[in-house]
Amino acid sequence: MSYAILRMLVLASLGQIQTEMHEQIQRLLDDCREELEQIALKFVFGEVSPTTTVEFETEIAEQARELGRQLLERVLNLLEPADPQVMPQHMQLEAGGYRRLNEKTRNAHVATLFGTIELWRYPYRYWHRGIAERCLFPLEMQLGLLQGATPALADAVGRYMAQAGATQQSVLERLKSQHRVCWGAERLRDLTRDLAQGFEGLTEEFQVRRILELLEKAEQSRGRCRPVLSVGRDGVTLREYRYRFFEHATVGTVTVYDRSGKRLGTVYLAFAPQLGQAQMTARLTTLLREILDRWQGPLPRLTYVTDAGENETKYYRSVLRAMRHPRTGEKLRWYRIIDYYHAAERIWTMAEAIFGPENPRGRSWALRMCRLLKKSSGPSRVLHSAAALRGRLQLSKSRAADYRKAYNYIRQRTKSMQYHEYKRWNLPIGSGVTEAACKTVVAQRLKLSGMRWGKPGSQMILNLRVVLLSGIWQPLYRKLLETRAPKELRTYGLLPQATMSHAA
């Protein structure tokens, strides 16, 4: 018999608990009503001003918080009966068997949304005294306490840590001001680590569900073109904590566009710096294969929009170009699109090399070429115009090198710069979603003033941040709570005979 079922039978058998709880709650509400009446009368019959209004509203909020704290404390402390004999004497967990102690012990630091409460619960000691095994507290396990915090507060703390601009100190101050919870940095880090590790194994499944929902919405949208599933990845520098040098973290995006080219939503991936970015490659590939395998509708157009970086190009050549549909085995067509704005930057580089810096003629030519780049055969026409101008000029060695590098960037990638065709099909021509992800996922949280990171610490925050920004926090957190429920907690024997006869 599980502890949860047994506890419900015990409570059902002890009718006085219901009466006691009713009486306690009624007394608490009566006391609170009297306090609120005094506060209201003081405000009504006193001087009414902006200052007293603020004081009045603040006092009401404090009373509401204190009512919630006391109510929660009293209810939780009635979940286990006062008489130890009606509780199971033995329990079984993975580590082995545990025996009940007959006195409740106090946990004085249970953190809740309303403040800190005391929780009295029965401990269960490991059978073998010679083994240093910690006591078991079934009630705390059933409540889902995480690092001494209730699931609701743990949820809030995780969101606080994942938000843009958050720091460890700002989260601790927020807990103190909004929840009257005074924690240290170590407890905050422990809770963050537990949430990040719990999310890690569940994130991919909920990201797949999110993309499938977006594809369904895109399929039902209006427009002349097929929906688009667009993939991107990029790198962003992070300052390492110990040696204080910079390395590249990686960010990946999977975005769905509807038939009119409107972006419906994006899920994000992010990983701490790693040589070769193998972790990003593996996770992104697995995510894409799972999406394609489970999507039952018409295949959307598949695009890969990035700059021409080494890792980004390698991923297309080694993975996407050879990818086949997971169910049909049919070779997939991925549209490799070089980010338009990176291409436009090369045009401005050529303009400066040909005409010199701050030259109005160079600015006029660059603007015209940027527009021309989006026309039919745009890359070839830009290259032809640049070559014609270059042939009439004698450039310095440095300017000639800049020109040649920018020219070759476009010349070698003209097949991936057919922006005129892409726009006809409502395909994205810019990697703005991925570029923005480098800022929103990483920079706005991990690159604040003076921040330096170790790889494990940065990955913890990135795990939380991608869940929050992908819009899957709530369902994923509920799933995490379900997985943490102690379903394997078993009891030995039946309820004591006195309790059973009482229940009958």
TITI-82867 format. One line per field, with one value per residue (C-alpha): residue number from 1; x, y, z. Coordinates in steps of 0.25 Angstrom, whole numbers. Each point is the difference from the previous one (the first is absolute). Layout:
BEGIN
num <- NUM;...
c1 <- X;...
c2 <- Y;...
c3 <- Z;...
This chain:
BEGIN
num <- 1;2;3;4;5;6;7;8;9;10;11;12;13;14;15;16;17;18;19;20;21;22;23;24;25;26;27;28;29;30;31;32;33;34;35;36;37;38;39;40;41;42;43;44;45;46;47;48;49;50;51;52;53;54;55;56;57;58;59;60;61;62;63;64;65;66;67;68;69;70;71;72;73;74;75;76;77;78;79;80;81;82;83;84;85;86;87;88;89;90;91;92;93;94;95;96;97;98;99;100;101;102;103;104;105;106;107;108;109;110;111;112;113;114;115;116;117;118;119;120;121;122;123;124;125;126;127;128;129;130;131;132;133;134;135;136;137;138;139;140;141;142;143;144;145;146;147;148;149;150;151;152;153;154;155;156;157;158;159;160;161;162;163;164;165;166;167;168;169;170;171;172;173;174;175;176;177;178;179;180;181;182;183;184;185;186;187;188;189;190;191;192;193;194;195;196;197;198;199;200;201;202;203;204;205;206;207;208;209;210;211;212;213;214;215;216;217;218;219;220;221;222;223;224;225;226;227;228;229;230;231;232;233;234;235;236;237;238;239;240;241;242;243;244;245;246;247;248;249;250;251;252;253;254;255;256;257;258;259;260;261;262;263;264;265;266;267;268;269;270;271;272;273;274;275;276;277;278;279;280;281;282;283;284;285;286;287;288;289;290;291;292;293;294;295;296;297;298;299;300;301;302;303;304;305;306;307;308;309;310;311;312;313;314;315;316;317;318;319;320;321;322;323;324;325;326;327;328;329;330;331;332;333;334;335;336;337;338;339;340;341;342;343;344;345;346;347;348;349;350;351;352;353;354;355;356;357;358;359;360;361;362;363;364;365;366;367;368;369;370;371;372;373;374;375;376;377;378;379;380;381;382;383;384;385;386;387;388;389;390;391;392;393;394;395;396;397;398;399;400;401;402;403;404;405;406;407;408;409;410;411;412;413;414;415;416;417;418;419;420;421;422;423;424;425;426;427;428;429;430;431;432;433;434;435;436;437;438;439;440;441;442;443;444;445;446;447;448;449;450;451;452;453;454;455;456;457;458;459;460;461;462;463;464;465;466;467;468;469;470;471;472;473;474;475;476;477;478;479;480;481;482;483;484;485;486;487;488;489;490;491;492;493;494;495;496;497;498;499;500;501;502;503;504
c1 <- 0;6;2;-10;-11;2;1;-14;-6;6;-6;-14;0;3;-12;5;11;-11;-6;13;4;-13;1;14;-3;-12;7;11;-10;-7;13;4;-14;2;13;-5;-12;10;9;-12;-7;14;1;-15;0;14;6;-2;12;10;9;-11;-6;14;1;-14;2;13;-5;-11;10;8;-12;-4;14;0;-13;5;12;-7;-11;10;8;-12;-5;13;2;-13;3;7;-8;5;-1;12;-6;-10;12;7;12;8;3;7;8;11;11;-7;-9;-3;-7;-9;5;-11;2;-2;12;0;4;1;4;-11;0;-14;-5;-5;12;7;-8;3;-4;-1;1;4;14;3;14;7;0;15;5;15;-3;0;-13;-8;-14;-12;-12;-11;-9;11;1;-15;0;11;9;13;12;-10;-9;-15;-2;-7;12;10;-8;1;15;3;-7;7;14;-4;-4;8;8;-1;12;2;-1;-12;-7;3;-5;-13;-2;1;-8;-11;-1;7;9;15;9;15;7;3;-14;-4;10;-4;-14;4;8;-11;-10;10;4;-15;-3;11;-6;-14;3;1;-14;-7;8;-5;-14;1;5;-11;-10;6;0;-15;-3;8;-6;-14;5;-4;10;5;13;3;4;15;8;13;12;12;12;11;10;2;12;0;10;6;0;14;9;-8;1;-11;-6;-12;-13;-10;-15;-9;-15;-11;-11;-13;-6;-14;-5;1;15;-4;8;-9;11;14;6;14;12;13;13;12;13;5;11;-7;-14;-3;-11;-8;1;-5;-11;-5;1;-8;-11;-2;-1;-10;-8;0;-3;-12;-6;-11;-4;6;15;3;11;13;10;13;4;13;13;11;8;8;-9;-13;5;5;-13;-7;10;1;-14;-11;4;0;-12;-11;-14;-1;-12;0;15;-2;12;-4;2;6;1;13;-1;11;-5;-3;6;13;1;-4;11;10;-6;3;14;2;-6;10;12;-4;-4;7;-6;-12;-1;-14;2;3;-12;-9;6;-1;-15;-3;7;-7;-13;5;4;-14;-3;0;15;3;13;6;-4;6;13;0;-2;11;10;-2;3;12;6;1;7;13;-2;10;4;-9;-12;2;1;-13;-7;5;-5;-14;-1;3;-10;-11;6;2;-14;-9;-9;-4;-3;-12;-8;-9;-5;0;-9;-10;-2;0;13;7;13;6;5;-6;-7;13;8;-11;1;15;-4;-13;4;15;4;-12;2;15;7;-4;11;11;-5;9;-5;4;-5;-9;-6;-3;-6;-10;-5;-1;-8;-10;0;-3;-12;-5;2;-5;-14;0;3;-13;-3;14;0;-13;7;12;-9;-7;14;4;-12;5;-9;10;-2;-6;-5;0;-12;-14;-5;0;-13;-5;1;-7;-12;-1;0;-11
c2 <- 0;14;11;9;-10;-4;15;2;-12;5;14;-6;-9;12;9;9;5;6;7;5;5;7;6;5;6;7;6;5;6;7;6;5;6;8;5;4;8;8;3;4;9;7;4;4;9;5;10;-5;3;-7;-4;-6;-7;-6;-4;-6;-8;-5;-5;-7;-7;-4;-6;-8;-5;-4;-6;-9;-4;-4;-7;-8;-3;-5;-9;-6;-4;-7;-9;-11;-3;3;-15;-7;-14;3;2;-11;-6;-4;6;-5;9;-3;1;-11;0;11;0;11;8;3;15;11;9;14;6;14;5;-4;11;4;11;7;-2;-10;-10;-12;-14;-11;-14;-14;-5;-14;-5;-10;-14;-2;9;-2;7;15;1;13;-1;-1;10;-6;13;9;-9;0;15;1;8;4;5;3;9;-4;-3;14;7;-8;3;15;-1;-7;10;11;-6;-2;15;10;9;-9;-2;-9;12;6;-13;-2;15;-3;-13;9;11;-7;-13;3;-12;3;-10;-1;-1;-15;-4;8;-6;-14;2;6;-12;-10;7;1;-15;-4;8;-5;-14;6;12;-7;-6;12;8;-10;1;15;0;-10;9;12;-9;-3;14;4;-11;6;14;8;3;-4;-7;-12;1;1;-7;8;-4;9;0;9;3;10;3;-3;4;-12;2;-6;4;12;-3;0;-12;-2;-5;-5;3;-7;3;-7;9;-2;10;0;0;15;1;4;-6;-8;-4;-5;-10;2;-9;5;-6;5;0;-13;-3;-4;3;-15;1;11;-8;-13;7;8;-12;-9;11;2;-15;-1;11;-5;-15;5;10;-6;11;5;2;15;7;-2;11;2;15;4;7;-7;-3;-13;-8;5;-4;-13;-4;2;-8;-11;-2;8;-2;-15;-1;-10;0;-9;-7;-1;0;11;10;14;13;10;15;5;15;9;11;12;10;-7;1;15;2;-5;10;11;-5;0;14;5;-7;6;14;2;2;10;2;4;-7;-13;2;2;-12;-9;3;-3;-13;-4;2;-7;-12;-3;0;-12;-4;10;-5;-2;15;5;-7;5;14;-1;-7;11;11;-7;-2;15;3;-2;-4;0;-14;0;5;-10;-11;5;1;-14;-7;7;-3;-15;-1;3;-7;-13;0;5;-13;3;15;-1;9;3;-14;-2;13;-6;-12;8;-7;8;7;5;-7;10;-10;-7;13;5;-13;2;13;-5;-14;3;14;6;-10;-5;13;10;10;-8;-14;-12;-14;-14;-10;-8;13;6;-13;0;14;-3;-12;8;12;-9;-6;14;6;-12;2;-14;3;-2;-14;-4;3;-7;-12;1;0;-13;-6;4;-6;-12;-11;-10;3;-12;-4;-14;-7;6;11;-2;-8;12;9;-10;-2;15;2;-11
c3 <- 0;-4;11;-7;0;14;5;-7;7;14;-2;-4;12;9;0;11;-10;-9;12;5;-13;-2;14;-2;-14;6;11;-9;-10;12;5;-14;-2;13;-4;-14;6;9;-11;-9;11;3;-15;-1;12;-1;-10;-14;-9;-10;12;9;-13;-2;15;-1;-12;5;14;-8;-8;12;7;-12;-1;15;-1;-11;7;13;-8;-8;13;8;-12;-3;15;0;-11;9;13;13;5;-6;2;-12;-9;-7;8;-12;-14;-12;-9;-11;11;9;12;10;13;6;12;10;1;-11;-3;-4;-13;3;-14;-10;-10;-6;-9;13;8;9;8;10;-4;10;-6;3;-3;-5;4;-8;5;1;10;-4;-13;-1;-8;2;6;-9;1;-8;2;-6;-12;-2;0;-10;8;-8;8;11;-9;-4;-15;-2;6;-8;-13;3;4;-13;-8;7;-2;-15;-3;-7;8;12;10;12;9;-7;1;15;3;-8;8;13;-5;-7;8;13;-2;4;-7;-2;-14;2;2;-12;-9;5;-4;-13;-3;4;-9;-12;2;0;-12;-8;-3;-3;-8;-14;1;4;-11;-10;5;-1;-15;-4;6;-8;-13;2;1;-12;-8;3;-3;-13;-11;-13;5;8;15;3;10;2;7;5;9;4;10;11;9;15;10;7;15;4;-11;-5;-14;-10;-7;-9;5;-10;-3;-9;-4;-7;-5;-7;-10;-5;-15;0;5;15;11;9;10;4;9;4;3;7;5;8;-8;-5;-10;-13;5;-1;11;-8;-13;7;7;-12;-9;9;2;-15;-2;11;-6;-14;5;8;-10;-8;-9;-13;1;2;-7;7;1;7;2;6;-3;-7;13;0;10;-7;-14;5;7;-14;-8;10;5;-7;-14;2;9;-4;5;13;-5;-15;-2;-11;-1;6;-8;9;-5;4;2;3;9;-8;9;1;-15;0;9;-11;-9;9;2;-15;-1;10;-6;-14;3;14;13;2;-15;-4;-14;8;9;-12;-8;13;2;-15;1;13;-8;-12;8;2;-14;-10;-2;10;5;-14;-3;12;-3;-14;4;11;-10;-10;10;6;-14;-2;13;7;14;12;5;12;-8;-11;11;6;-14;-4;13;-1;-14;1;12;-10;-12;7;6;-11;0;15;-3;-10;9;-12;0;15;1;-10;9;13;4;11;-6;13;12;9;9;3;1;10;8;2;8;6;4;4;0;8;11;0;-5;10;5;7;-2;-2;-1;2;-10;9;6;-13;-5;12;-3;-15;3;7;-10;-12;7;4;-14;-8;7;6;15;6;-6;1;15;3;-7;9;12;-5;-2;14;7;9;-6;4;15;6;14;7;5;3;8;15;4;9;-12;-10;10;2;-16;-1
